[in-house]
Amino acid sequence: MIIGFDAKRAFQNNTGLGNYSRMLICGLAQEHKDIHAFLYAPSMSGYYRTYFTSYANISTHQPSGFDRHLPGLWRRFGISMHLTSDKVQLYHGLSHELPHGIPRNIKKVVTVHDLIVWRYPQYYKALDRKIHRIKQKHSCKIADVVIAISEQTKRDLIEFLHVPEEKIRVIYQSCDQIFWQQVTEEEKLDIRQLYHLPEKYFISVGTIEERKNQIASVRALAELPQDYHLVIVGRPHTKYYYDLLKEIKLLNLNNRVHIISKADFEDFPGLYANAIASVYVSHFEGFGIPILESMCCDTPVITSNASSMPEAGGDAVLYACPEDSHNIAQQMQRIIDDNNLRQELIEKGRQQREKFSQKTIIDQFYDLYKSLIPSINEED
């Protein structure tokens, strides 16, 4: 099978969409040697420039000549020109987008992670909102299969874009392999010293923005004993970051809330593993990858009883209303008071995370690709 992939974020993004792209591309190349992957990206510089070079069945394409000066246009219109010469049988847009002009004989798959731009348009600038909506509409219209990363996203695809249900396939996402490897006590100590972590802390991972709702976790912390802290790991984003700082100051929590804005990705497992629990009370998510990352690090989770979070957490986490900081504080206090409950959540998390293992996800995509490419079916 010759599969083309939209690889912009695989090279340039070190968070959710980038991790999803790298997990899928590398997992397929490693587990299924009959796949040859062509990666199309406007730039292959940066931290991940050599990430795929060890795979004999992965090739790359980037714009050349005049196209290098118009990478956005090349990504939307130029990629299709390479697909026939590369003998691509199926093209997979990994993050909401498919280029224009894909030949009809090439199957088209697009992954849609969420429809937040439709459900919460106020979180986007007007131009960004328009561009995202145009791209999602186009991609869902021309795709043979639309991948939703949760049942929540599937429902939103039907509600907002009127995608036929039979065209949608729910395939959950996994998280990076570094989260599946046990963090040693020595590594935990190194992380504590490197980031000057307090002894007892809850952790909240995610871009600092209104939808992620970190202010609710700060308010909840104010109800807990003085020796408990909150570590927020995420990039500052928009005005909300300054609203968060004001709330911290108002509640006199400057010494108990610690914001880490530039943590190395390789250190995330240690940051999770040192925490008492993870607090992820977002208002809305397409999936909620920090929930899975936490469970992989044996860190109990408190999350929202909304959108896709119950899909990710199952019965392995504690739920709270994201609008109710007192409810969040109650769940945090339960974990502080009851070590048996904490251990029970860790054990349930180990079972729940297996639903999202890389092998499970990779095999589902491989079977999907196989079902879509006629020549493969004829050989069988």
Disulfide bonds with the S-S distance in Angstrom:
none
